[in-house]
Amino acid sequence: MDLSTVFRVAATVACLVAMQAHAARTETRADAPGSDVYVSPVGIDDPARDGSLGTPWRTISFAMNAAGPFATLERPITIHLAPWRYEERVVFRPHMRLEGADISGPASTKIAPPASVFSPEEFAAIVAAENTALAGFTLDLPADAPDSVVALLVDDVRVEIRSLLLNGFGAPGAVGVRITGPGTSGSVLAGCVLERFQDGLHSVGSSINVAGNVFQEIARDAVLVGAPAAPVSNGSSVPLLGDLHRLTETGANCFRGIGGRFVANLSAETVLAQSCNWEGRDTAEEILAKMYGDVNFEPFLLGPTVLAAAIAVMVEDDTTQTPISSATVSLIPALFAPITENYDGVYFFTPLVQDAYTVQIEAPGYEMERIFGVDAPAGGVAAVQARLRAEGSEGEGESVSTREAAEALLNGFDATDADHDGQLSYVEAVSGADGLTAAQFAELDRNADNALTAAELRLALSAPTWSCHVLEQLGFKHALGDLSVLALYMSVLAGAGFVNRRT
């Protein structure tokens, strides 16, 4: 056998071995548990059980060890926790998820390890592993825990942490979340409450996205950012607390009762912490006094509580998609005077009452734009993108006239009315009339209530003379005669700024 034949045989054998190994890793064994397993106080930690809803296990650690070997990246396994108080530490296996029933109330799920389970080597209540997730439960540290315990430890692995209540109960030196290493890239800490710790979040070399959390009653620093031991070659090495250009997925963190710094940044990199609420402080100077290092926290959310809402309007040129810094942006209802101040084309309204608003954007050389039905959520930020067309440009997608749009909407009214409330919002109307612009919607919306009825669409198609009958179709009472009612109606429209709209 010549040398080339030997090499071919060896390569073939190696390929077969690799294929068998891959098949062994990905094949689901007959005795493997399902992708959802259950833990309950009435369960039994018995290897003969499969952890199904009908035959749950009793402890999280047993479920983790029983199901963990079968979890893969392609087939993660979720442990569902029944309402109960589980007094144990949790050490994750890779590709496992842990979901509780709720974080409060009679049906809540709690993990509360006693002080006796901690040691200098086992100092974390929960230890994450690669591609793991946690959601929907409370983690209580014992008040008599040894010094410097950590509620959740994430060491160089990717994890998603959502809707948790982490309570340090004033344990000495306790830290809420400690996350380290570039392997944590893509991790998320969102919608959680971290309270009564010495420090809330320790982050070293991690670009974790920290969004929509509450840090409260923190004795020292809410967020402590350390310098990585070695430079991170790709991407950021500091947590992201809020990016003005990514408001749908970042920011909206609330800090209350912080004894030390809001953010203490010991690294050489800038920490982005825009669109957060800093104890309701309303000046940059007051906030800066509780920062250390390079932290970009402007703009910030105002208001004394986490319930304050905000709207951020990102204004761009429709063709070049570059920011427009010369716009005037208004809200309807007009709780604020029109604003021109912006951050690279982003215009910020805060604090707002939770409500639905219409946003109006005007800029020299551009067509006016209105965006209807913008819901400002309590404790969050509604991010709105407005792309303005230059005056005189036809605009991509504007393929219908106002009359054509009205005809299309009327013909398909029932199908377009997605929520079946008898009227069309702007979002619904756009889906039913391709190319409909905000200005055209405003022209059809004769009574300026941010919704189109079938009567308004028929009115646009019939091109009638103004009469009491027409006004009654729009919800106005016939009381003063045709001319007087018409005058009253037109004055209302003029006062609201809806007369002489361009299409």
C-alpha positions in Angstrom: 0.0 0.0 0.0 1.6 3.3 -1.1 1.8 6.4 1.1 -1.1 8.2 -0.6 -3.4 5.3 -0.1 -2.5 5.3 3.6 -3.4 8.9 3.9 -6.7 8.5 2.2 -7.7 5.6 4.5 -6.6 7.6 7.5 -8.6 10.6 6.4 -11.7 8.4 5.8 -11.5 6.8 9.2 -11.0 10.2 10.9 -14.1 11.5 9.0 -16.2 8.5 10.1 -15.1 8.9 13.8 -16.0 12.6 13.7 -19.4 11.9 12.2 -20.1 9.3 14.9 -19.0 11.6 17.6 -21.3 14.4 16.2 -24.2 12.0 16.0 -23.6 10.9 19.6 -23.6 14.5 20.8 -26.8 15.5 18.9 -28.9 12.4 19.1 -31.6 12.5 21.7 -31.5 9.4 23.9 -34.6 7.5 24.5 -34.3 8.2 28.3 -33.7 11.9 27.8 -36.1 14.2 29.6 -38.3 16.6 27.6 -37.3 20.2 26.8 -39.4 21.3 29.8 -39.0 19.7 33.2 -40.6 20.6 36.5 -39.7 21.1 40.2 -42.3 21.2 42.9 -42.4 20.9 46.7 -44.6 17.8 46.2 -42.0 16.3 43.8 -39.6 13.4 44.5 -35.9 13.4 43.6 -36.0 10.0 42.0 -33.8 9.0 39.0 -36.7 6.8 37.8 -38.8 10.0 37.3 -38.5 12.0 34.1 -39.3 15.4 35.6 -42.4 15.9 33.6 -45.4 17.9 34.8 -47.0 14.8 36.2 -43.8 13.5 37.9 -41.8 16.5 39.0 -38.6 16.5 40.9 -38.3 18.2 44.3 -35.0 20.2 44.2 -33.4 22.5 41.6 -30.0 20.9 42.0 -31.4 17.4 41.3 -33.2 18.6 38.2 -30.1 20.5 37.0 -28.0 17.3 37.3 -30.6 15.0 35.9 -31.5 17.1 32.9 -28.3 19.0 32.3 -26.4 16.2 30.5 -29.1 16.2 27.8 -29.2 20.0 27.2 -27.5 21.3 24.1 -27.2 24.6 22.2 -29.8 23.3 19.7 -32.0 21.8 22.4 -31.9 23.8 25.7 -33.9 22.5 28.6 -36.1 24.7 30.9 -36.7 23.9 34.5 -40.0 25.3 35.6 -40.3 26.1 39.3 -43.6 25.8 41.1 -44.4 28.5 43.7 -42.3 27.7 46.8 -39.3 28.7 48.8 -36.3 26.6 47.6 -33.5 26.7 50.2 -30.5 25.7 48.1 -27.6 27.1 46.0 -28.0 26.7 42.2 -25.1 25.7 40.0 -26.1 25.8 36.4 -25.3 23.2 33.7 -24.7 24.6 30.2 -27.8 25.3 28.0 -30.2 25.2 30.9 -33.0 27.7 31.7 -34.6 28.4 35.1 -38.1 29.9 35.2 -40.1 30.7 38.3 -43.9 31.4 38.6 -43.6 35.0 39.7 -41.4 37.4 41.8 -44.2 38.5 44.2 -47.5 37.6 45.7 -48.9 34.3 47.0 -47.8 32.4 43.8 -44.2 33.6 43.9 -41.1 31.5 43.6 -38.2 32.2 45.9 -34.7 30.8 46.0 -33.3 31.4 49.5 -30.1 29.5 50.3 -29.2 29.4 54.1 -26.0 30.9 55.3 -24.6 27.4 56.0 -24.2 26.6 52.3 -21.7 29.3 51.6 -17.9 29.0 52.0 -14.9 30.8 50.7 -14.9 28.5 47.6 -18.7 28.5 47.2 -19.5 32.2 47.7 -22.3 32.6 45.1 -25.9 31.7 45.5 -26.4 31.1 41.8 -23.6 30.3 39.4 -24.4 30.6 35.7 -23.0 28.5 32.8 -22.8 28.9 29.1 -26.0 29.8 27.3 -28.2 29.9 30.4 -31.2 31.9 31.3 -33.0 33.0 34.5 -36.5 34.5 34.8 -39.5 35.0 37.1 -38.3 34.4 40.7 -36.9 36.1 43.8 -33.4 35.4 45.1 -33.0 36.2 48.8 -29.6 36.2 50.5 -29.5 35.4 54.2 -28.9 38.5 56.3 -26.3 36.5 58.3 -24.4 35.4 55.1 -20.6 35.4 55.4 -18.7 38.5 54.0 -18.7 39.2 50.3 -21.2 36.7 49.0 -22.6 37.2 45.5 -26.2 36.6 44.5 -25.4 35.7 40.9 -22.0 34.9 39.5 -21.4 35.0 35.7 -17.8 34.1 34.7 -17.0 34.4 31.0 -20.3 32.8 29.8 -23.3 34.2 28.0 -26.5 34.5 30.1 -29.9 36.1 30.0 -31.2 37.5 33.3 -34.8 38.8 33.1 -37.6 39.7 35.6 -35.8 38.8 38.8 -35.9 40.3 42.3 -32.5 40.0 43.9 -32.5 41.0 47.6 -29.2 41.2 49.6 -31.0 41.9 52.9 -28.0 44.0 53.9 -25.6 41.0 54.1 -22.1 42.4 54.7 -20.2 43.1 51.5 -22.9 41.4 49.3 -22.9 42.0 45.6 -26.0 41.5 43.4 -24.5 40.4 40.1 -20.8 39.9 39.3 -20.1 39.4 35.7 -16.6 39.0 34.2 -14.9 38.2 30.9 -15.3 38.7 27.2 -17.3 35.5 26.9 -20.2 37.3 28.4 -20.7 39.3 25.2 -24.4 39.3 24.3 -25.5 38.8 27.9 -28.6 40.7 29.1 -29.7 42.0 32.5 -33.3 43.3 32.0 -36.4 44.1 34.0 -34.8 43.2 37.3 -34.8 44.7 40.8 -31.5 44.7 42.7 -31.9 45.9 46.3 -30.2 46.1 49.7 -26.7 45.1 48.5 -23.4 46.7 49.2 -22.8 47.0 45.4 -25.4 46.3 42.8 -23.5 45.2 39.7 -19.8 44.4 39.4 -18.6 44.2 35.8 -15.1 43.5 34.5 -14.4 43.1 30.8 -18.1 42.5 30.0 -20.3 44.3 27.5 -23.6 43.1 29.1 -26.7 45.1 28.2 -28.3 46.5 31.4 -31.8 47.7 30.6 -35.0 48.5 32.5 -33.7 47.6 35.9 -34.2 49.2 39.3 -31.2 49.6 41.6 -32.4 50.6 45.1 -31.1 50.8 48.6 -27.5 50.1 47.5 -25.1 50.9 50.3 -22.2 51.8 48.1 -22.0 51.7 44.3 -24.9 50.7 42.1 -22.7 49.8 39.1 -18.9 49.2 39.6 -17.0 48.8 36.3 -13.5 47.4 36.6 -10.6 47.5 34.2 -10.0 44.2 32.4 -6.7 42.5 33.0 -6.0 42.5 29.3 -7.4 44.6 26.5 -10.5 43.2 24.8 -9.6 42.7 21.1 -13.1 42.9 19.7 -16.0 45.1 20.9 -16.6 46.8 24.2 -15.4 45.8 27.6 -17.8 47.8 29.7 -21.6 47.3 30.3 -24.1 49.2 28.2 -26.6 51.0 30.5 -28.3 53.1 27.7 -27.7 54.1 24.1 -29.8 56.9 22.8 -29.8 55.3 19.3 -31.0 51.9 20.7 -33.7 52.9 23.1 -36.0 50.0 22.3 -33.5 47.6 23.8 -31.3 49.7 26.2 -31.6 52.3 28.9 -34.5 53.0 31.3 -32.6 52.0 34.4 -33.8 53.6 37.6 -31.5 54.4 40.5 -33.0 55.1 44.0 -31.4 55.3 47.4 -27.8 54.9 46.2 -25.3 55.5 49.1 -22.2 55.8 46.9 -21.9 56.3 43.1 -24.5 55.6 40.5 -21.7 54.4 38.2 -18.1 54.0 39.3 -16.1 53.4 36.1 -12.5 52.4 36.8 -11.8 51.4 33.1 -10.4 53.6 30.3 -13.5 53.1 28.2 -16.6 55.3 28.2 -19.7 53.8 29.8 -22.9 54.7 27.9 -25.7 55.3 30.4 -28.2 57.5 28.5 -31.9 57.6 29.1 -31.8 56.5 32.8 -33.4 57.9 35.9 -30.9 59.0 38.5 -32.9 59.4 41.7 -35.1 61.9 39.9 -32.3 64.4 39.8 -33.0 67.0 37.2 -29.6 68.6 36.5 -26.5 67.2 34.9 -24.4 68.7 37.8 -26.3 66.8 40.4 -26.0 63.5 38.6 -22.3 64.1 37.8 -21.6 64.5 41.5 -22.5 60.8 42.0 -20.5 59.5 39.0 -16.8 58.4 38.8 -14.8 58.0 35.7 -16.0 58.4 32.1 -19.8 58.0 32.0 -22.0 59.5 29.3 -25.4 59.9 31.0 -27.0 62.6 28.9 -29.9 62.8 28.1 -31.4 61.4 31.2 -34.9 60.7 32.4 -36.6 63.1 34.7 -39.2 62.5 37.3 -39.3 61.3 40.9 -40.3 57.8 40.3 -39.8 54.9 37.9 -43.3 55.4 36.6 -42.4 58.4 34.6 -42.5 57.9 30.9 -40.5 59.3 28.0 -40.5 59.6 24.2 -37.4 59.9 22.1 -37.8 61.0 18.5 -35.0 60.1 16.1 -35.2 62.5 13.1 -33.4 61.6 9.9 -33.3 62.6 6.2 -35.4 60.1 4.3 -32.8 59.8 1.5 -29.4 60.0 3.2 -30.6 58.7 6.6 -28.4 61.3 8.3 -29.6 63.0 11.5 -31.5 66.3 11.2 -30.6 68.7 14.0 -32.7 71.6 12.7 -36.2 70.1 13.5 -38.9 71.4 15.8 -40.7 68.5 17.4 -44.1 68.8 19.2 -46.4 66.5 21.2 -50.2 66.3 21.0 -51.6 66.6 23.7 -49.2 69.6 24.2 -47.7 68.9 27.6 -44.5 70.4 26.4 -43.6 73.4 24.3 -42.1 72.4 21.0 -38.5 71.5 21.4 -35.5 72.1 19.2 -32.7 70.9 21.5 -31.4 67.5 20.4 -28.6 65.0 20.7 -27.4 64.2 17.2 -30.9 64.3 15.8 -32.6 62.7 18.8 -35.3 64.8 20.5 -36.3 63.9 24.0 -39.5 64.4 26.0 -39.4 63.6 29.7 -41.1 63.2 32.2 -44.4 62.3 30.6 -47.6 60.8 31.9 -48.2 57.4 30.6 -50.5 58.0 27.5 -50.7 57.8 23.8 -49.4 60.9 21.9 -49.1 62.3 18.4 -45.6 63.4 17.5 -45.3 66.3 14.9 -42.0 67.0 13.3 -41.1 70.0 11.2 -37.8 71.1 9.7 -36.7 73.8 7.2 -36.7 72.3 3.7 -38.7 69.2 4.7 -42.3 68.1 4.6 -44.0 68.1 7.9 -44.5 64.6 9.4 -47.0 63.4 12.0 -46.7 60.0 13.8 -49.9 58.9 15.5 -50.5 56.6 18.5 -47.1 56.7 20.2 -47.6 54.9 23.5 -45.3 56.3 26.2 -44.9 53.4 28.7 -44.7 53.9 32.5 -41.1 53.6 33.5 -39.9 53.3 29.9 -39.0 55.1 26.7 -40.9 55.0 23.5 -38.4 55.3 20.6 -39.8 56.8 17.4 -38.0 57.1 14.1 -39.1 59.9 11.8 -37.6 60.2 8.3 -38.4 63.5 6.6 -38.7 63.9 2.9 -37.3 67.0 1.2 -40.0 69.5 0.0 -40.9 68.8 -3.6 -39.6 65.2 -3.6 -42.1 62.5 -4.5 -40.8 60.2 -1.9 -40.3 56.5 -2.2 -43.5 54.5 -1.6 -45.9 57.5 -2.1 -47.8 55.8 -4.9 -51.3 56.8 -4.1 -53.3 60.0 -3.9 -55.3 60.8 -0.9 -58.5 59.8 -2.7 -57.0 56.5 -3.8 -55.9 55.8 -0.3 -59.4 56.6 1.0 -60.9 54.2 -1.6 -58.5 51.4 -0.7 -59.2 51.8 3.0 -62.9 51.9 2.7 -63.0 48.8 0.4 -60.9 46.9 2.8 -62.0 48.5 6.1 -63.0 45.4 8.0 -59.8 43.5 7.1 -57.6 46.5 7.9 -59.3 47.2 11.3 -57.1 44.7 13.1 -58.4 45.3 16.6 -62.1 45.5 15.4 -62.8 48.7 17.1 -64.6 50.3 14.2 -61.8 52.8 13.3 -58.4 52.7 11.8 -55.3 53.9 13.6 -52.4 55.2 11.6 -50.5 51.9 11.8 -53.6 50.0 10.6 -54.2 52.5 7.8 -50.7 52.2 6.5 -51.1 48.5 6.2 -54.3 48.9 4.2 -53.1 51.6 1.8 -49.6 51.2 0.6 -47.8 54.5 0.3 -50.2 56.4 2.7 -48.3 59.3 4.3 -48.9 60.8 7.7 -50.0 64.1 6.0 -52.6 62.2 4.0 -53.8 60.4 7.1 -54.2 63.8 8.8 -56.2 65.1 5.9 -58.6 62.2 6.0 -58.9 62.4 9.8 -61.4 65.3 9.6 -62.2 65.4 13.4 -58.5 65.1 14.3 -59.0 62.2 16.8 -56.0 60.2 15.3 -58.4 57.6 13.9 -60.3 57.1 10.6 -63.9 56.0 10.5 -65.8 54.6 7.5 -67.8 57.8 7.6 -64.7 60.0 7.2 -63.5 57.8 4.3 -66.9 58.1 2.5 -66.8 61.8 3.1 -63.4 62.1 1.4 -64.7 60.1 -1.6 -68.0 62.0 -2.0 -66.4 65.5 -1.9 -69.6 66.9 -0.4 -70.5 70.5 0.4 -70.3 71.3 4.1 -73.6 70.8 5.9 -75.1 69.8 9.2 -75.5 66.3 7.8 -71.8 66.0 7.1 -70.9 67.4 10.6 -73.3 64.9 12.2 -71.4 62.1 10.4 -68.3 63.3 12.2 -70.0 63.4 15.6 -71.0 67.1 15.8 -74.5 68.0 16.9 -76.9 70.0 14.7 -77.7 72.9 17.1 -77.0 76.3 15.6 -77.8 75.9 11.9 -75.6 75.0 9.0 -73.5 78.1 8.8 -72.9 78.6 12.6 -71.9 74.9 13.1 -69.6 75.0 10.1 -68.0 78.2 11.5 -67.6 76.6 14.9 -66.1 73.4 13.4 -63.6 75.3 11.2 -62.5 77.5 14.2 -61.8 74.3 16.2 -59.7 72.9 13.4 -57.9 76.2 13.0 -57.1 76.4 16.7 -55.7 72.9 16.7 -53.6 73.6 13.7 -55.3 71.3 11.2 -56.4 73.8 8.6 -54.6 74.1 5.2 -52.7 70.9 5.5 -50.6 69.8 2.6 -51.1 66.3 1.2 
